[in-house]
Amino acid sequence: DAGITQSPRHKVTETGTPVTLRCHQTENHRYMYWYRQDPGHGLRLIHYSYGVKDTDKGEVSDGYSVSRSKTEDFLLTLESATSSQTSVYFCAISESTGGNGYTFGSGTRLTVV
Amino acid sequence: GNSVTQMEGPVTLSEEAFLTINCTYTATGYPSLFWYVQYPGEGLQLLLKATKADDKGSNKGFEATYRKETTSFHLEKGSVQVSDSAVYFCALIPLTGFQKLVFGTGTRLLVSP
């Protein structure tokens, strides 16, 4: 494996609560990404990071925030979880701007009840 | 904008049958193209890639050729196995602007003995 781990693997939370998902890498890659996977939509980019403290929005960023205080960690926070955020969340890393593709974590299945 | 279109699934085949999963793309310039595979309960794994026109990516018996004239990158395998049952994603990275991976919606392949 490429040294990328996500935690937790599964989580059930209640509507309105904040939730933080963690992505940790041991590859020292500069670029990190958060995607969500939903039936019929494939994977959609939520946020990405191009360095420590450097982040930007993807196509479905509403209701999410991210932080990257260290190269190895990229946190995704759902500020106030809603049922529409029930999904599988994947973190990915790339060493350059992605010309060789990304390496993905195993995912976090989040259920908001 | 940049987008990827894949054939709807599921694709259901018997073992040793020939597989084709269609993928077409829209992008400015000449993107890099990828196929990823997702086995049940797992993250995405890079299956193969091609970075310029007429390149053929190949891995584990799967092949795909970058066709600029038809903007296509169809995935093929001559003889599928039960273990190939998975979801297959076509994706591109544009070469203009920040290179974020753009996915198709995925095609589920079911192979029966």
Contacts between the chains, C-beta under 8 A, distances in Angstrom:
chain1	res1	chain2	res2	distance
A	33	B	100	7.5
A	33	B	101	7.6
A	40	B	105	6.1
A	41	B	105	6.3
A	42	B	89	6.3
A	42	B	103	4.2
A	42	B	104	5.6
A	42	B	105	4.2
A	42	B	106	5.3
A	43	B	44	7.6
A	43	B	89	7.1
A	43	B	103	4.5
A	44	B	103	7.8
A	45	B	100	5.8
A	45	B	101	7.7
A	48	B	100	6.6
A	50	B	98	7.5
A	56	B	98	7.9
A	58	B	100	7.1
A	90	B	43	6.0
A	90	B	44	6.9
A	92	B	101	7.6
A	97	B	98	6.7
A	97	B	99	4.2
A	98	B	93	4.9
A	98	B	99	4.1
A	98	B	100	7.0
A	98	B	101	6.0
A	99	B	32	5.5
A	99	B	51	6.9
A	99	B	93	6.4
A	99	B	95	8.0
A	99	B	99	6.5
A	100	B	49	7.3
A	101	B	32	7.8
A	101	B	34	5.2
A	101	B	36	7.8
A	101	B	46	4.8
A	101	B	49	5.8
A	101	B	91	7.9
A	101	B	93	7.6
A	101	B	101	7.2
A	102	B	46	7.8
A	102	B	101	5.6
A	103	B	46	7.5
A	104	B	36	7.9
A	104	B	43	4.1
A	104	B	44	4.4
A	104	B	45	7.4
A	105	B	43	5.5
A	106	B	42	6.1
A	106	B	43	4.5
A	107	B	42	7.7
A	107	B	43	5.3
